[in-house]
């Protein structure tokens, strides 16, 4: 008996020794445990303050230093975007990390700073690494030396989900190489108002397309959470892209029907694809700010869709609940409202930890809400492997940023995204011109990089002028500076116009400026909204003066939102919509001018004639344009899905496998697409449906499928599609998702313009 007791004591104490040493080990070494178990292990050791610390994000030290250098006095305090912590020294900020009161940073400058911050975290009691987030929206463009891919509106014009997936994957590699783990992308807002400065950040106006492309991004970023993957963030939840007056963050009213039809699908698709984070929107929805909206953050997101990741607030929006929206009287109440609604992380700054700690202590916020948020944030850190390796290899980073593979991908993306809007008398491609004049405010600078970009090395970027010089290397290519300001009158209009008559062709590059580091000169991008949609300054006068002197004018638009340019459409023979085509965009534009590349991009946002048409989307309701405008045609300038090629395509033989569909049966259809021209080209085949009669009104057409196909000159291909039965449905008056029996019109073609489509009808049989 004695021996047995002794044995038991020995076994127990051995077990105890084993357990305590296991606890002392970093959790990452307990590799036999699941992530959930590792999270629990850590949770048990954490104080309330440390748990809330994980919910706190701050802007990083170099960002603060640079902001202080750039901005002085009043503007430093008042500027909404400054990201400063007045009264807090850098040393105090560092101490917060050591004390375990910060779980995440954003706007970290580079791999070196990321490592320095992680060193601080390694001095904290539990050594929990920091999650570092960044706006790597179209490439890792806030970091110097990275690959800047075309902006999202550009990329969407390729109608190529696989391309978007590869872009996101490459972006993830660059982000990861610089010691960061989380991008605030994809933006899956459905762009519905071109006055809004952020259209360029979106995949356009169609909810189905935005859903698909968002998923391509989410999957490209997150992969299987390997060492080269990052967390994605679906933002901004929700409906901020149709602000009431066009200005960012202004209110949005939307019926439940509209929410479920237009705004929710892209977000729900990201949840299905496993997106790990969500960001709330700046705006209010139906009178309730999104940052304190439990209907959105809990009822829909978690309870209905089953989202398991965490939600981060947007820049100072918890503060705005009391400072601007005034739904609560102070910061403590703002924190309470937001956290109770379902917010898990505060972007950014000091006004969160203490109020929340107090709220838990007084019982106003349940501790379980904190545990829930903290668990999910810790899980994210395990998922991206931060506990195994919080540091990054600075030398390796240099080899990944803007490497040849990424450069090639950037070029491929711009080639596939640029849209030929107009080509009267086949002016393009240019036929061996001896001389080309290049001018216009966006011809020879970095504005083709778009928003969410910081200065990039000159040698990495090909401007449009540089691209033309490179591609037309036997021609006399001259650049005349017309001045770069878009807000002020263009300089040298007369000189440019006089010079223009001496050239075989003139390329005028106009548009907008989304570069955030050219703050005073921005005409597009975040928080740069417009009341008009014309070309600003006297860019139009510049084009008109050139056109007077020489009719061989090509207008290239470099812009982040649709611009209403009816005069240009009517007069200028060739117009290219380049959007913001990224690092290699200048080369791609030049290749298209030369015909080395056959243009293939198609519009994903309708281009209106004037600001009066801002609500024009292709998928409008039947009565939208029943009555006509008296002063302008009712049709837009260029419709959704439009884009020209140097070859011609013809559609024949639309075949629907089963024209009488049984309930639940998918629609299988095919069409024959012919390249009837003399050059090879890519066509984007688009499929739209129209529910002929329905118990609530439905759009005149809705995109349900698309495919990019490459066709050699003179050849054809059978393109097939499977439209899931459910995609024919809608929300009825009882807010039930139904597919109603009856007939549907199926339209297949190279544009949303019905005159360019093949049309067939199918019937869904009522059982
Ligand atoms: C934007 C977000 C962005 C955040 C961090 C906010 O102003 O709305 O889209 O992710 O700043 O930079």
Boltz pocket constraint, residues with backbone or C-beta under 6 A from the ligand:
constraints:
  - pocket:
      binder: B
      contacts: [[A, 106], [A, 135], [A, 184], [A, 235], [A, 314], [A, 315]]
      max_distance: 6.0
